[in-house]
Amino acid sequence: MLDIIVILAIILALVNSNASMAKRFGLPKKYELHLHYLLAYHVFFSLFFTWYILNFGGDSQGYWRLGMQQALVKGEVTWMSYFGDSTWFILWLCYVPSKILGLSYITGNILFGALGFIGIRYIFILTAERFPTNHEILGIPLFPTVFYFLNLHFWTAGVGKDSICFWGIAWFLFAVQKYKDRWWQGLIALFFVYMARPHMGQAVIGGVAMAIILGSEIKIQFKVLMSIAAGVGTFLLLDSTAEFLKIEELNLETLTQLSETTAGNLSRGNVGSAVDISSYSLPMRLFTYMFRPLFFDAHNFVSLFSSVENLVYLWLSLFIYRNWTPEAIRDMPLFLKAGIITFIPVTLAFMNALSNLGVVMRMKNMTMIYFLLFCFYLIAHNKQMRIQKVKEKMRYYRQREEIKARKRMEIENAGNNG
């Protein structure tokens, strides 16, 4: 009974907040309806995620049932005995709803899935509010279609680090877009990202720092203050990130060694959907990380759907060169600048470390949406510039015709008066 009450309360709260946020940000009615559709779609994926994990296995069950072998508590078990980073943090989040309230695993997936949906909603609102125009492929508009991609919902619909990180990064970038008013939200969001995956917290701080330095919309005094804060934060978190990664120092050499070790482990024959990236060139590793699995890699229906999405990513990436302009980068919203700058080092790190396509799908889901929106924005900005040029030409020729007509009238009036 408690499970039903909690599930209904979550769904009702999200429906009401969809309506209130759509009104607050001035979204048209059709986009408010899409938020409701996305919510229903996401709840379905929480149910599907539950079925998938129960039938095919995964860490998610271990989190909810507090049974992760790498995080076993010795002695008296209390809520705070689980507090820590990475796996410990997810167990700490699960302790009250699972151990104390006794909620079922499916309710846990809907709880975590609700956070994943809120992250999707943050990005949806920022895109609707900040992008200059839309773009269609084969008559299908990119917005809001890209927000229905399967991987965006599947990996953010259940108990685990993926939902927390995706939600935290999206919330952090939402806060950065209006940092003067939402700076405190950014700090809370960063806490959740860092505690779930410390290396992602480091990447987000670095990405935002670079976006602030390169951004034209931020006054110089804020650039200096925020860059100093980001630098201090990065320095203070270096030791704990190195400890999490189980390396003595956080530098290029140790990260390279860690990547080689991880790639070797994930390339072993007993790991499903593994590829031997140790024999790949750097461009091929990048291609594998960003655009695989493709159809020939699909080993189940999840990877089959992923291959369709990856084809869209590949197709849109071909437009980067043609639409790349300094004006587009200058006008790009701050959240997207920070998102794509975060995406770059994360991609460079993971493409050398992940050689299992299933793990790749999970890990790139945290930041791939920002690459997709980056491509989309370049196309939309270029399209907007072309529209403006056409309007300017039309205005120019209209003014010329008006001047000609005025001169003709003056000549005719002069002739009549003469």
Beta strands, then each sheet from edge to edge (+ up, - down):
strand 1: 136-137
strand 2: 140-141
sheet 1: 1+ 2-
end
